[in-house]
Amino acid sequence: MAYSIVQFFGEDIVYLAMMLAIPAHLLVVATFHKYRKTTFAASYFALSCSVLLSDAFMCATNVVFNLLIRTPMGPGIIMNGTETIILWDQTLYSTFSIIFRNVNQWALLTIAVNRFIFVSFPSRATNIWTTPVTVVSVIGQWGIGLLFGAIWRPSMRLVRDPTTGMEGVAPNVDEGQFWSAIIGVSNTGTIVVIFSLYIAMFCTVRAHKKRMSDALGKNEGSQQNTNNADIKLAIQAVIFSLFLIPQVLMSVLMLIMPPPPMDRPMTEMPVPKTVTYITNHVTNANYYSTSFVMLMMSKSIREHVRKFIGGTAAEAIRTDNRTSSIIRNNQLTRGAVVKMK
């Protein structure tokens, strides 16, 4: 009985946890909005809004179709005698959610790499890359999601269990494996992107500090601050990635679990209940922990934005110009001293 209750409300718990993450998204969006007049912050602001919209879409559809339209056969599925009526195309929603989240992650990674390139090689020409990449990423993720969701959907068919005579809906076996592979790649990509973002931020801090220390002379205090910032970034990257490990475990479980056969309803999965139970709880734990970490790290996120991302392209150019002026003044001063001697 307890297992049935957990299985019945499993998805609702997951998306309730996702709603807890929305305040963290709002904090990030508000932070980027403060610096929206700069190219870089505007790029992150657009992507943050896109992530927020996709999460809100996922939560809203589940509240409407998964909570209000609840039947024993599943979300939005009603049995009328021998006829199955699907009120909500769950596969279309799944397509949107996977595409939105995955493309968002890679768009953020692309901009982070551009940021690293610009800081390492500061020039106005390098900064031109950022805006078109952001526009293409945001438009592309929604366009691909809509196109992919409208054209391709896993086939669902009404089948009868030969043993019990029970009727229900079952997907195609190959398409079930295909979806498992997509989710596995998406979840693994999440960890890669998180690490890459922190590596890019790490390189950004190092490059900026190095240029300033080279220009102004070696300073043990500034070097110590640089080391402390490096350590904090590394610790946060490890902690955040640890909370994403359940996604990888869930992906492995989904890949090794056999898909439902075509001659049985989805309610008769040939999967041990223990495996399904563990998968549900791993998924729930992942969303709860990720939401918690996002809320706890919101101050750190704001600080990173203010110090590193908020240090915009134009500001970086001004900093480099000031550094160049200091170097030239030092050279002129040394030259004047030599002439006087």
C-alpha positions as CSV (number, residue, x, y, z in Angstrom):
1,M,0.0,0.0,0.0
2,A,2.8,2.4,0.9
3,Y,4.6,1.6,-2.3
4,S,1.4,2.3,-4.3
5,I,1.0,5.7,-2.7
6,V,4.6,6.7,-3.4
7,Q,4.3,5.5,-7.0
8,F,0.9,7.3,-7.4
9,F,2.2,10.7,-6.2
10,G,5.9,10.2,-7.3
11,E,5.8,12.7,-10.2
12,D,3.9,15.3,-8.1
13,I,6.6,15.2,-5.4
14,V,9.3,15.7,-8.1
15,Y,7.6,18.7,-9.6
16,L,6.8,20.2,-6.2
17,A,10.5,20.1,-5.6
18,M,11.1,21.8,-8.9
19,M,8.7,24.6,-7.8
20,L,11.0,25.1,-4.8
21,A,13.9,25.7,-7.3
22,I,12.0,28.6,-9.0
23,P,12.7,31.1,-6.2
24,A,16.4,30.4,-6.8
25,H,15.9,31.0,-10.5
26,L,14.2,34.3,-9.7
27,L,17.2,35.4,-7.6
28,V,19.5,34.7,-10.5
29,V,17.3,36.4,-13.0
30,A,17.0,39.5,-10.7
31,T,20.8,39.6,-10.3
32,F,21.4,39.4,-14.0
33,H,18.7,42.0,-14.6
34,K,20.7,44.5,-12.5
35,Y,23.5,44.3,-15.1
36,R,21.3,43.8,-18.1
37,K,22.7,46.9,-20.0
38,T,26.0,45.0,-20.5
39,T,26.4,42.5,-23.2
40,F,27.4,39.6,-21.0
41,A,24.9,40.1,-18.2
42,A,22.2,40.5,-20.9
43,S,23.2,37.2,-22.4
44,Y,22.9,35.4,-19.0
45,F,19.7,37.3,-18.2
46,A,18.1,36.0,-21.4
47,L,19.1,32.4,-20.7
48,S,18.0,32.6,-17.1
49,C,14.6,33.8,-18.1
50,S,14.4,31.0,-20.6
51,V,15.2,28.4,-17.9
52,L,12.6,30.0,-15.6
53,L,10.0,29.8,-18.3
54,S,10.7,26.2,-19.2
55,D,10.5,25.2,-15.5
56,A,7.3,27.1,-15.0
57,F,5.8,25.4,-18.1
58,M,6.8,22.0,-16.7
59,C,5.3,22.7,-13.3
60,A,2.1,24.3,-14.7
61,T,1.3,21.4,-17.1
62,N,1.8,18.9,-14.3
63,V,-0.4,20.7,-11.9
64,V,-3.2,20.9,-14.5
65,F,-2.9,17.5,-16.1
66,N,-1.3,15.4,-13.5
67,L,-3.1,16.6,-10.4
68,L,-6.6,17.6,-11.7
69,I,-7.0,14.8,-14.2
70,R,-6.0,11.8,-12.2
71,T,-7.1,8.2,-13.1
72,P,-5.9,4.8,-12.1
73,M,-4.5,4.3,-15.6
74,G,-2.2,7.3,-15.4
75,P,-2.2,11.0,-15.9
76,G,-4.9,12.2,-18.2
77,I,-5.9,8.6,-19.4
78,I,-9.5,7.6,-19.1
79,M,-10.9,4.1,-19.8
80,N,-14.3,4.1,-21.4
81,G,-15.2,0.5,-21.8
82,T,-12.8,-0.8,-24.4
83,E,-11.8,2.7,-25.6
84,T,-8.8,4.6,-24.2
85,I,-9.0,8.4,-24.3
86,I,-5.7,10.2,-23.8
87,L,-6.6,13.7,-22.6
88,W,-3.0,15.0,-22.4
89,D,-0.1,14.1,-24.7
90,Q,2.5,13.3,-22.0
91,T,5.1,12.6,-24.7
92,L,4.8,16.2,-26.1
93,Y,5.4,17.6,-22.7
94,S,8.4,15.3,-22.1
95,T,9.9,16.4,-25.4
96,F,9.6,20.1,-24.5
97,S,11.1,19.6,-21.0
98,I,14.1,17.6,-22.2
99,I,14.9,19.8,-25.1
100,F,14.5,23.0,-23.1
101,R,16.8,21.9,-20.3
102,N,19.4,20.3,-22.4
103,V,19.8,23.2,-24.9
104,N,19.8,25.7,-22.0
105,Q,22.8,23.9,-20.4
106,W,24.8,23.9,-23.6
107,A,24.0,27.5,-24.4
108,L,25.3,28.5,-20.9
109,L,28.4,26.5,-21.6
110,T,29.0,28.2,-24.9
111,I,28.7,31.7,-23.4
112,A,31.0,30.7,-20.5
113,V,33.6,29.6,-23.0
114,N,33.2,32.9,-24.9
115,R,33.7,34.7,-21.6
116,F,36.9,32.8,-21.0
117,I,38.2,33.6,-24.5
118,F,37.3,37.3,-24.1
119,V,39.0,37.6,-20.7
120,S,42.1,35.7,-21.9
121,F,42.3,37.7,-25.2
122,P,40.5,41.0,-24.5
123,S,39.4,42.8,-27.6
124,R,36.2,44.4,-29.0
125,A,36.1,41.8,-31.8
126,T,36.0,38.9,-29.3
127,N,33.0,40.5,-27.6
128,I,31.0,40.5,-30.8
129,W,30.6,36.7,-30.5
130,T,28.5,36.8,-27.3
131,T,25.3,38.4,-28.5
132,P,24.6,36.2,-31.7
133,V,25.5,33.1,-29.8
134,T,22.9,34.0,-27.1
135,V,20.2,34.9,-29.6
136,V,20.7,31.7,-31.6
137,S,20.8,29.6,-28.4
138,V,17.6,31.0,-26.9
139,I,15.6,31.0,-30.2
140,G,17.1,27.6,-31.2
141,Q,16.1,25.9,-28.0
142,W,12.4,26.9,-28.2
143,G,12.3,26.3,-32.0
144,I,13.9,22.9,-31.8
145,G,11.6,21.9,-28.8
146,L,8.5,23.0,-30.7
147,L,9.5,21.4,-34.0
148,F,10.8,18.2,-32.4
149,G,7.7,17.9,-30.2
150,A,5.3,18.6,-33.1
151,I,6.9,16.1,-35.6
152,W,8.1,13.2,-33.5
153,R,6.1,11.5,-30.7
154,P,6.5,8.0,-29.3
155,S,3.6,5.8,-30.5
156,M,1.1,4.8,-27.9
157,R,-1.3,1.9,-28.5
158,L,-4.1,0.2,-26.7
159,V,-3.1,-3.4,-25.7
160,R,-4.6,-6.2,-23.6
161,D,-2.6,-8.2,-21.1
162,P,-3.0,-11.8,-22.2
163,T,-2.7,-13.0,-18.6
164,T,-5.1,-10.7,-16.7
165,G,-7.2,-9.4,-19.6
166,M,-6.5,-5.9,-18.5
167,E,-6.3,-3.2,-21.1
168,G,-4.0,-0.2,-21.2
169,V,-1.6,1.9,-23.1
170,A,1.9,0.7,-24.1
171,P,4.7,2.5,-26.0
172,N,6.9,1.1,-28.7
173,V,9.9,-0.8,-27.2
174,D,12.6,0.8,-29.4
175,E,11.2,4.3,-28.7
176,G,11.3,3.5,-25.0
177,Q,15.0,2.7,-25.2
178,F,15.5,5.8,-27.3
179,W,14.0,8.0,-24.6
180,S,16.1,6.3,-21.9
181,A,19.2,7.1,-24.0
182,I,18.2,10.8,-24.4
183,I,17.6,11.2,-20.6
184,G,20.9,9.5,-19.8
185,V,22.8,11.8,-22.2
186,S,21.0,14.8,-20.8
187,N,21.7,14.0,-17.2
188,T,25.3,13.2,-17.8
189,G,25.7,16.4,-19.9
190,T,24.4,18.4,-16.9
191,I,27.4,17.5,-14.8
192,V,29.8,18.2,-17.7
193,V,28.2,21.6,-18.1
194,I,28.4,22.5,-14.4
195,F,32.0,21.6,-14.2
196,S,32.8,23.5,-17.4
197,L,31.0,26.6,-16.1
198,Y,33.1,26.5,-13.0
199,I,36.3,25.9,-14.9
200,A,35.5,28.9,-17.2
201,M,34.8,31.0,-14.1
202,F,38.0,29.8,-12.5
203,C,40.0,30.7,-15.6
204,T,38.3,34.1,-15.8
205,V,39.3,34.9,-12.2
206,R,42.9,33.7,-12.7
207,A,43.4,35.6,-16.0
208,H,42.0,38.9,-14.6
209,K,44.0,38.6,-11.4
210,K,47.2,37.7,-13.3
211,R,46.9,40.7,-15.6
212,M,46.3,43.1,-12.7
213,S,49.2,41.7,-10.6
214,D,51.5,41.8,-13.6
215,A,50.6,45.4,-14.2
216,L,50.7,46.7,-10.6
217,G,53.5,44.5,-9.4
218,K,53.5,41.3,-7.3
219,N,51.4,41.6,-4.1
220,E,51.2,38.7,-1.6
221,G,47.9,39.9,-0.3
222,S,46.2,39.9,-3.8
223,Q,47.8,36.5,-4.5
224,Q,46.3,35.1,-1.3
225,N,42.9,36.5,-2.3
226,T,43.2,34.8,-5.7
227,N,44.1,31.5,-4.0
228,N,41.1,31.8,-1.7
229,A,38.7,32.5,-4.6
230,D,40.1,29.5,-6.5
231,I,39.6,27.2,-3.5
232,K,36.0,28.5,-2.9
233,L,35.1,27.9,-6.6
234,A,36.6,24.4,-6.5
235,I,34.7,23.5,-3.4
236,Q,31.4,24.8,-4.7
237,A,31.9,22.9,-8.0
238,V,32.5,19.6,-6.2
239,I,29.5,20.1,-3.8
240,F,27.1,21.0,-6.6
241,S,28.3,18.1,-8.7
242,L,27.8,15.7,-5.9
243,F,24.2,16.7,-5.7
244,L,23.9,16.0,-9.4
245,I,25.2,12.4,-9.1
246,P,21.7,11.0,-8.4
247,Q,20.8,12.0,-12.0
248,V,23.5,9.8,-13.3
249,L,22.4,6.9,-11.1
250,M,18.9,7.3,-12.3
251,S,20.1,7.3,-15.9
252,V,22.0,4.1,-15.4
253,L,18.9,2.5,-13.8
254,M,16.7,3.6,-16.7
255,L,19.2,2.2,-19.2
256,I,19.5,-1.2,-17.6
257,M,15.8,-1.6,-16.9
258,P,14.0,-3.4,-19.7
259,P,11.3,-1.3,-21.5
260,P,7.7,-2.4,-21.2
261,P,6.7,-5.1,-23.8
262,M,4.3,-4.1,-26.6
263,D,1.7,-6.7,-25.5
264,R,1.2,-5.4,-21.9
265,P,-0.1,-2.1,-20.5
266,M,2.3,0.4,-19.0
267,T,0.8,-0.5,-15.5
268,E,2.3,-4.0,-15.9
269,M,6.0,-3.1,-16.2
270,P,8.3,-6.2,-16.1
271,V,10.5,-4.4,-13.7
272,P,11.1,-5.3,-10.0
273,K,9.2,-3.0,-7.7
274,T,12.4,-2.4,-5.7
275,V,14.2,-1.0,-8.8
276,T,11.3,1.3,-9.6
277,Y,11.0,2.4,-6.0
278,I,14.7,3.2,-5.8
279,T,14.5,5.1,-9.1
280,N,11.6,7.2,-7.9
281,H,13.4,8.1,-4.7
282,V,16.7,8.8,-6.4
283,T,14.9,11.2,-8.7
284,N,13.0,12.9,-5.9
285,A,16.2,13.2,-3.8
286,N,18.0,14.8,-6.7
287,Y,15.4,17.5,-7.2
288,Y,15.1,18.2,-3.5
289,S,18.8,18.4,-3.0
290,T,19.4,20.5,-6.2
291,S,16.7,22.9,-5.2
292,F,18.2,23.2,-1.7
293,V,21.7,23.8,-3.0
294,M,20.5,26.4,-5.4
295,L,18.7,28.3,-2.6
296,M,21.8,28.0,-0.4
297,M,24.1,29.1,-3.1
298,S,22.0,32.1,-4.3
299,K,24.2,34.5,-2.4
300,S,27.3,33.0,-3.9
301,I,25.8,33.1,-7.4
302,R,25.0,36.8,-6.9
303,E,28.6,37.5,-5.8
304,H,30.0,35.7,-8.8
305,V,27.8,37.7,-11.1
306,R,28.6,41.0,-9.4
307,K,32.4,40.3,-9.4
308,F,33.1,38.4,-12.5
309,I,30.1,38.4,-14.9
310,G,29.1,41.9,-13.9
311,G,32.6,42.9,-14.7
312,T,31.4,43.4,-18.3
313,A,33.2,43.5,-21.6
314,A,33.2,47.3,-21.7
315,E,34.4,47.4,-18.1
316,A,37.1,44.9,-18.8
317,I,38.3,47.0,-21.7
318,R,38.3,50.1,-19.5
319,T,40.3,48.1,-16.9
320,D,42.8,47.0,-19.5
321,N,43.1,50.6,-20.7
322,R,43.7,51.8,-17.1
323,T,46.3,49.0,-16.7
324,S,48.0,50.0,-19.9
325,S,48.0,53.7,-18.8
326,I,49.6,52.7,-15.5
327,I,52.2,50.6,-17.3
328,R,53.0,53.5,-19.7
329,N,53.2,56.0,-16.8
330,N,55.6,53.7,-15.0
331,Q,57.7,53.4,-18.1
332,L,57.7,57.1,-18.6
333,T,58.6,57.7,-15.0
334,R,61.5,55.2,-15.2
335,G,62.7,56.8,-18.4
336,A,62.6,60.2,-16.9
337,V,64.6,59.0,-13.9
338,V,67.2,57.4,-16.2
339,K,67.6,60.7,-18.2
340,M,68.0,62.7,-15.0
341,K,70.8,60.4,-13.9
